[in-house]
Amino acid sequence: MAKSVLLLALLGLVHAQTYTGCHTHGSVEYCFGPDGKETPFPTPTPATATVPATTAASATTSADASAVTGCHSHGSDVFCIDGDGHEVQVILASTPTGELPAQYTDCHSHSGETFCVDPEGNDVQIVEEGSSTEGSSTSSDESSTEGMNCHFHAGVEHCVGAGESESGSSTKSCGMRSRDYDVPLRIGTLFVVLVTSSIGVFLPMLLVKLPFAKVNAVVSTVIKQFGTGIILSTAFVHLYTHANLMFTNECLGELEYEATTSAVVMAGIFLSFLFEYIGHRIMLARGKRSPSPCPEQTSEASTGKEPTSQPTLAALGHHHGPPLDPTNPNTKLSVLVMEAGVIFHSILIGLTLVVAGDSFYKTLLVVIVFHQFFEGLALGARIALLPGRLLWNKAIMAGLFAVITPVGMAIGLGVLHSFNGNEKSTLVALGTLDALSAGILVWVGLVDMWARDWVMEGGEMMNARVGTVAVGGFSLIAGMVLMGLLGKWA
């Protein structure tokens, strides 16, 4: 009996010196040999069954408690051994390729959960074998967002769940993620967006041709003020918010200048002001060198309507100015500034719509279709009221808006499998363009549209009848509310 005990002790000593990281899978115990390979050890008797377990304990007792070692894979799952000799699972952002790290170090806890650091400095979550973590990152966008409210802002996925922030979980992966992309669906919906945008931007140009003067005036007021609300809401709710989400994204890191978004928006406002100011000075200088028209001609130039016996209200007080009055909100210069902001925004919408995962694509598509239709109405209303009879010139401006989002979608299809919305350079580019577009539309919406229609001298709503003011005010608020509501999904 004494010899048997001694023999078992000697075997256990050899086992402890040779094999480490012992752990169990079902009824079989595995250890790592000198070559680093995992070796199964059957448990023949209750007396010897405890030898590997004891060995594992002795082999890992001296291990660093802030690291997990002996990492290995079972299928697509990765397991390591913690400081107590227990096997734990490592939750990775994607299916591992290549050689696994031998260990994960600097283990720490966040809100009761354990995380360690991989060789690249990224946090990975550590869980007990057999358990799962809600919202952990996997190669599938549906499984990684289970139990959370996920949506896409400008091509970047944002998930909100219990204890989560808008930017995602603390284990957010900044690498490129594998998603399901229905390419035929995206190609087909490109034409849906083209048709919808065309209807929105060309419809006001047809409505102003209505033969009934009173109906024409009411329709014009409704579309113009509804469009003003759309532009304002697009600037603040969509573009400003998206830019801020880009600049505060975890993958970009903490910015040294916290007011980056506001600063870029302010730059967009200043550039819009500078463009219009210089343009108006040039127009005024040219006007002084040309003969002044009669009041009726000024009225016709300001409104683009047929000659009438009485000048319109907008022309009164300006009849000694140049034929194209720069104080009129419906000048080509102001509309060009507005279109520039809308186009920057629309091409980004098209690109980032296509790269959204299939799990959210159809919902986002419906939102974008309404968004482009309303924005087309806003731009089309201002294009329709431009002075002059150059229909082809107006058609080119409207057509450019109609095709720009499909062009963005085509670009998105080209980069569908390489686009990473969490890459630093992408976040900076999207954030900057969104913020600049927001600044442009803030200037256009507040100054060229809202203020000049309502509070500046000569504005059509300044001395309008109460009924017209009520209709215009309701349309303005409706535009803000509807486009603001769409901001929940896009």
C-alpha positions in Angstrom: 0.0 0.0 0.0 2.8 2.4 0.9 4.5 1.6 -2.4 1.3 2.4 -4.4 0.9 5.8 -2.6 4.6 6.6 -3.3 4.2 5.6 -7.0 1.1 7.8 -7.3 3.0 10.7 -5.7 5.9 10.3 -8.1 3.6 10.2 -11.1 1.8 13.3 -9.8 5.2 15.1 -9.4 6.2 14.2 -13.0 2.8 15.3 -14.2 3.1 18.7 -12.4 6.5 19.3 -13.9 5.5 18.5 -17.4 1.9 19.6 -17.9 0.2 23.0 -17.0 -3.1 24.7 -17.4 -5.2 21.7 -16.6 -9.0 22.0 -17.1 -12.0 19.9 -17.9 -14.4 19.6 -20.8 -17.3 17.3 -19.8 -15.8 14.3 -18.1 -12.3 14.6 -19.7 -9.5 16.6 -18.2 -7.1 18.4 -20.5 -3.6 19.8 -19.8 -1.0 21.7 -21.9 2.3 19.8 -22.5 5.8 21.1 -23.0 5.0 21.6 -26.7 2.0 23.8 -25.9 -0.5 21.3 -27.2 -3.7 20.4 -25.3 -3.6 16.7 -24.2 -6.6 14.8 -22.7 -6.1 12.8 -19.5 -8.8 10.2 -18.6 -9.7 9.8 -15.0 -9.5 6.0 -14.3 -10.2 6.0 -10.6 -11.4 8.4 -8.0 -8.0 8.3 -6.4 -6.1 9.4 -9.5 -8.8 11.7 -10.8 -7.7 14.5 -8.5 -4.1 14.5 -9.7 -4.5 16.8 -12.7 -6.8 19.1 -10.8 -4.2 19.4 -8.0 -1.5 19.9 -10.7 -3.6 22.7 -12.3 -3.9 24.4 -9.0 -0.3 24.2 -8.2 0.7 25.3 -11.7 -1.5 28.4 -11.7 -1.2 29.4 -8.1 1.8 31.4 -8.9 0.3 32.8 -12.1 -0.3 36.5 -12.3 -3.9 37.1 -11.0 -4.3 40.0 -13.5 -3.8 37.8 -16.6 -5.3 34.8 -18.3 -2.9 32.3 -19.8 -2.8 29.1 -21.8 -5.2 30.5 -24.4 -6.6 28.0 -27.0 -9.6 27.6 -29.2 -12.5 25.1 -29.5 -14.1 25.7 -32.8 -14.6 29.5 -33.1 -14.6 30.1 -29.4 -11.4 31.1 -27.4 -10.7 29.9 -23.9 -8.0 30.7 -21.4 -7.0 29.7 -17.9 -7.4 32.3 -15.1 -5.2 32.6 -12.0 -7.3 30.0 -10.1 -6.9 27.3 -12.8 -10.4 27.7 -14.1 -11.2 27.9 -17.8 -12.8 31.1 -18.9 -14.1 32.2 -22.3 -12.7 35.2 -24.1 -15.3 37.3 -26.0 -13.7 38.6 -29.2 -15.0 41.2 -31.6 -14.8 38.8 -34.6 -13.9 35.2 -35.4 -10.2 34.8 -34.7 -7.8 34.3 -37.6 -4.1 33.4 -37.4 -2.3 32.5 -34.3 -4.0 33.2 -30.9 -2.2 35.3 -28.3 -0.7 33.1 -25.5 -2.3 35.3 -22.9 -4.3 38.4 -22.1 -2.9 40.8 -19.5 -3.9 43.7 -17.3 -7.2 42.2 -16.3 -9.7 44.6 -14.6 -13.4 45.0 -14.0 -16.0 47.4 -15.3 -19.5 47.4 -13.6 -19.0 43.9 -12.2 -17.7 42.5 -15.5 -14.1 41.3 -16.2 -12.0 42.6 -19.0 -8.4 41.9 -20.1 -6.1 43.6 -22.6 -5.0 41.9 -25.8 -1.5 42.4 -27.4 -2.9 45.3 -29.4 -4.1 47.2 -26.4 -7.9 46.5 -26.9 -10.2 45.4 -24.1 -11.7 41.9 -24.4 -14.4 40.6 -22.0 -13.7 37.5 -19.9 -16.7 35.3 -18.8 -17.1 32.0 -17.1 -17.2 29.0 -19.4 -20.7 28.3 -20.6 -22.0 31.8 -19.8 -22.8 34.5 -22.3 -22.8 38.3 -22.3 -25.6 40.3 -23.7 -24.6 42.5 -26.5 -21.1 41.0 -26.9 -19.5 41.6 -30.3 -19.6 38.8 -32.9 -19.3 38.5 -36.6 -23.1 38.9 -37.0 -24.7 42.3 -36.5 -28.0 40.8 -35.4 -26.5 38.6 -32.6 -24.1 41.3 -31.4 -27.0 43.6 -30.7 -29.5 41.2 -29.2 -31.5 42.9 -26.4 -30.5 46.4 -27.4 -32.0 49.2 -29.5 -29.6 49.6 -32.4 -29.8 52.0 -35.3 -27.5 53.6 -37.8 -26.4 57.3 -37.8 -24.5 58.2 -40.9 -23.3 54.7 -41.5 -22.1 54.1 -37.9 -24.1 51.7 -35.7 -25.2 52.9 -32.3 -26.8 50.6 -29.8 -28.6 51.6 -26.6 -29.5 49.1 -23.9 -29.6 48.7 -20.2 -26.6 50.5 -18.7 -25.3 51.4 -22.2 -24.5 54.8 -23.7 -25.4 56.1 -27.1 -22.0 55.3 -28.4 -22.3 51.6 -27.6 -20.9 49.2 -25.0 -17.6 49.4 -23.2 -16.4 46.5 -25.3 -17.1 48.2 -28.6 -15.0 46.9 -31.5 -13.5 49.5 -33.8 -12.6 47.0 -36.5 -14.5 46.3 -39.6 -17.5 44.0 -39.0 -18.9 41.3 -41.3 -22.5 42.1 -42.2 -25.2 40.7 -44.5 -25.7 42.9 -47.6 -28.5 42.3 -50.1 -26.9 43.9 -53.1 -29.8 43.5 -55.6 -32.1 45.2 -53.0 -29.7 48.1 -52.8 -29.5 48.5 -56.5 -33.3 48.5 -56.8 -33.8 51.0 -54.1 -31.3 53.3 -55.7 -33.9 54.0 -58.4 -36.6 54.4 -55.7 -34.6 57.2 -54.1 -34.0 58.8 -57.5 -37.7 58.9 -58.3 -38.7 60.1 -54.9 -36.1 62.9 -54.9 -37.1 64.0 -58.4 -40.8 64.2 -57.4 -40.0 66.3 -54.3 -37.7 68.8 -56.0 -39.7 69.2 -59.3 -43.2 69.3 -57.8 -43.0 72.9 -56.5 -41.9 74.0 -60.0 -45.1 72.6 -61.4 -47.4 73.9 -58.6 -46.3 77.5 -59.1 -47.8 77.2 -62.6 -51.3 76.7 -61.3 -53.7 79.0 -63.2 -55.6 80.0 -60.0 -53.9 83.0 -58.3 -55.3 82.4 -54.8 -54.6 78.7 -54.8 -51.1 79.4 -56.2 -50.4 81.9 -53.4 -51.6 79.5 -50.6 -49.7 76.5 -52.1 -46.5 78.7 -52.5 -46.7 79.8 -48.8 -47.3 76.3 -47.5 -44.4 74.8 -49.4 -42.0 77.6 -48.7 -42.6 77.7 -45.0 -42.8 73.9 -44.7 -39.4 73.8 -46.5 -38.0 76.3 -44.1 -38.9 74.1 -41.2 -37.4 71.1 -43.0 -34.0 72.9 -43.6 -33.8 74.1 -40.0 -34.5 70.6 -38.6 -32.1 69.0 -41.0 -29.4 71.4 -39.9 -29.8 70.9 -36.1 -31.5 67.5 -35.6 -29.7 65.5 -38.4 -26.4 67.1 -39.4 -25.3 68.8 -36.1 -26.3 65.6 -34.2 -24.5 63.3 -36.6 -21.4 65.4 -36.6 -21.3 65.3 -32.8 -21.8 61.6 -32.8 -18.8 61.2 -35.2 -16.5 63.4 -33.1 -17.5 61.8 -29.8 -17.2 58.2 -31.1 -15.1 56.0 -28.8 -13.0 54.8 -31.7 -11.8 58.3 -32.5 -10.6 58.8 -29.0 -11.0 61.8 -26.8 -10.6 65.1 -28.6 -8.3 67.7 -27.0 -10.7 70.4 -28.2 -14.2 69.5 -26.9 -16.0 72.1 -29.0 -14.9 70.7 -32.3 -18.4 70.1 -33.7 -19.6 73.6 -32.8 -16.4 75.1 -34.2 -16.8 73.4 -37.6 -20.5 74.3 -37.7 -19.5 78.0 -37.1 -17.0 77.7 -39.9 -19.8 76.6 -42.2 -21.9 79.6 -41.1 -19.1 82.0 -41.7 -18.3 80.6 -45.2 -21.9 80.9 -46.2 -22.0 84.5 -45.0 -18.8 85.3 -46.8 -20.0 83.8 -50.1 -23.3 85.7 -50.0 -21.7 89.0 -48.8 -19.1 89.0 -51.6 -21.7 88.0 -54.1 -24.2 90.6 -53.1 -21.5 93.3 -53.2 -20.6 92.3 -56.8 -24.3 92.3 -57.8 -24.9 95.8 -56.2 -21.8 97.1 -58.0 -23.1 95.8 -61.3 -26.5 97.3 -60.6 -25.1 100.8 -60.2 -23.6 100.7 -63.6 -26.9 99.6 -65.3 -30.1 101.8 -65.7 -32.7 101.4 -63.0 -35.9 99.7 -64.2 -39.4 100.9 -63.5 -41.2 99.5 -60.4 -43.3 97.0 -62.5 -40.1 95.5 -64.1 -38.5 95.2 -60.7 -41.6 93.4 -59.4 -41.5 91.0 -62.4 -37.7 90.3 -61.9 -38.2 89.7 -58.1 -41.1 87.3 -58.5 -40.6 85.7 -61.9 -44.3 86.2 -62.7 -46.0 87.8 -65.7 -46.3 91.6 -65.8 -49.1 93.0 -63.6 -50.6 96.4 -63.2 -49.6 96.6 -59.5 -46.1 95.8 -58.2 -45.9 93.1 -55.5 -45.3 94.0 -51.9 -41.7 92.6 -52.0 -40.8 95.1 -54.7 -42.1 98.2 -52.9 -39.3 100.2 -51.4 -36.7 98.5 -53.6 -37.8 99.8 -57.0 -34.7 101.9 -57.4 -32.4 99.0 -56.9 -30.9 96.7 -59.4 -33.1 94.2 -61.4 -31.9 91.3 -59.2 -32.5 92.5 -55.6 -30.0 90.8 -53.3 -32.2 91.4 -50.3 -34.8 89.1 -51.8 -34.5 85.6 -50.4 -35.3 84.1 -53.8 -32.0 85.1 -55.4 -30.0 82.5 -57.3 -27.0 83.3 -55.0 -28.9 82.4 -51.8 -30.4 79.2 -53.4 -27.0 78.1 -54.6 -25.7 78.3 -51.0 -28.7 76.3 -49.9 -28.2 73.7 -52.6 -24.5 73.4 -51.7 -25.3 72.4 -48.1 -28.1 70.0 -49.2 -25.8 68.3 -51.8 -23.0 67.7 -49.3 -25.5 66.2 -46.9 -27.3 64.1 -49.6 -24.2 62.4 -51.0 -23.3 61.3 -47.5 -26.9 60.0 -47.0 -26.6 57.9 -50.1 -23.2 56.4 -49.2 -24.0 55.6 -45.6 -27.5 54.2 -46.4 -26.0 51.5 -48.5 -23.4 50.4 -46.0 -26.0 49.9 -43.2 -26.6 46.3 -42.3 -29.6 44.4 -43.7 -31.1 44.2 -40.2 -31.9 47.9 -40.3 -31.7 48.7 -44.1 -35.4 48.7 -44.9 -36.3 50.8 -42.0 -33.6 53.3 -42.8 -34.6 53.3 -46.4 -38.2 54.4 -45.6 -36.9 57.2 -43.4 -34.4 58.4 -46.1 -37.1 58.4 -48.8 -39.3 60.7 -46.7 -36.2 62.8 -45.8 -35.2 63.3 -49.4 -38.8 64.0 -50.5 -39.2 66.7 -47.9 -35.8 68.2 -48.5 -36.6 68.2 -52.2 -39.7 70.2 -51.5 -37.8 72.7 -49.5 -35.1 73.2 -52.3 -37.6 73.0 -55.1 -39.8 75.7 -53.6 -36.9 78.2 -53.7 -35.7 77.2 -57.1 -39.3 77.6 -58.5 -39.4 81.2 -57.3 -36.1 82.2 -58.8 -36.5 85.2 -61.2 -36.4 84.8 -64.9 -37.7 82.3 -67.4 -34.7 80.1 -67.9 -36.5 76.8 -67.2 -33.5 74.7 -68.2 -31.3 76.5 -65.7 -33.8 75.7 -62.9 -34.1 72.1 -64.2 -30.4 71.6 -63.9 -30.3 72.8 -60.3 -33.3 70.6 -59.4 -31.9 67.6 -61.4 -28.6 67.9 -59.5 -30.3 67.3 -56.2 -32.4 64.5 -57.7 -29.3 62.4 -58.7 -26.8 63.3 -56.0 -28.2 60.8 -53.4 -28.3 57.9 -55.9 -24.7 58.8 -56.8 -23.8 58.5 -53.1 -25.5 55.1 -53.1 -23.5 54.0 -56.1 -20.3 55.0 -54.3 -21.5 53.0 -51.3 -22.0 49.9 -53.4 -18.4 50.3 -54.6 -17.0 50.3 -51.1 -19.6 48.0 -49.5 -17.2 45.4 -48.3 -14.4 47.7 -47.3 -16.2 50.5 -45.5 -15.5 50.8 -41.8 -17.6 53.5 -40.2 -15.5 53.3 -37.0 -12.2 54.0 -38.7 -10.6 57.3 -37.4 -10.1 58.9 -40.8 -13.7 58.0 -41.8 -15.1 59.5 -38.6 -13.2 62.7 -39.1 -14.3 63.0 -42.7 -18.0 62.3 -42.0 -18.0 64.6 -38.9 -16.4 67.5 -40.8 -18.7 67.3 -43.8 -21.8 66.9 -41.6 -20.8 69.9 -39.5 -20.0 72.1 -42.5 -23.3 71.2 -44.1 -25.0 71.9 -40.8 -23.4 75.4 -40.7 -24.4 76.1 -44.3 -28.1 75.1 -43.7 -28.2 77.0 -40.4 -27.3 80.2 -42.3 -29.7 79.5 -45.1 -32.5 78.4 -42.9 -32.3 81.2 -40.3 -31.2 84.1 -42.5 -32.2 83.5 -46.1 -35.4 81.8 -45.4 -36.9 82.3 -41.9 -35.7 85.9 -41.1 -36.2 87.3 -44.6 -39.7 85.9 -44.9 -40.9 86.9 -41.5 -39.0 89.8 -39.8 -37.0 91.6 -42.4 -38.5 94.6 -44.3 -40.2 93.5 -47.5 -40.6 89.9 -46.3 -43.8 88.3 -47.6 -45.0 87.3 -44.1 -44.1 90.7 -42.5 -47.4 92.4 -43.4 -49.4 89.4 -44.6 -53.0 88.8 -43.5 -53.7 86.8 -40.4 -55.0 83.8 -42.3 -51.8 83.7 -44.4 -49.6 84.1 -41.3 -51.5 81.2 -39.6 -51.1 78.9 -42.6 -47.4 79.8 -42.9 -46.7 79.4 -39.2 -48.4 76.0 -39.1 -46.4 74.9 -42.2 -43.2 76.0 -40.6 -43.8 74.1 -37.4 -45.0 71.0 -39.3 -41.7 71.0 -41.3 -39.7 71.2 -38.1 -41.7 68.5 -36.3 -41.8 66.0 -39.2 -38.1 66.2 -40.0 -37.2 66.2 -36.4 -39.2 63.0 -35.9 -37.3 61.3 -38.7 -34.1 62.1 -36.8 -35.0 59.2 -34.4 -34.1 56.7 -37.1 -31.6 58.6 -39.4 
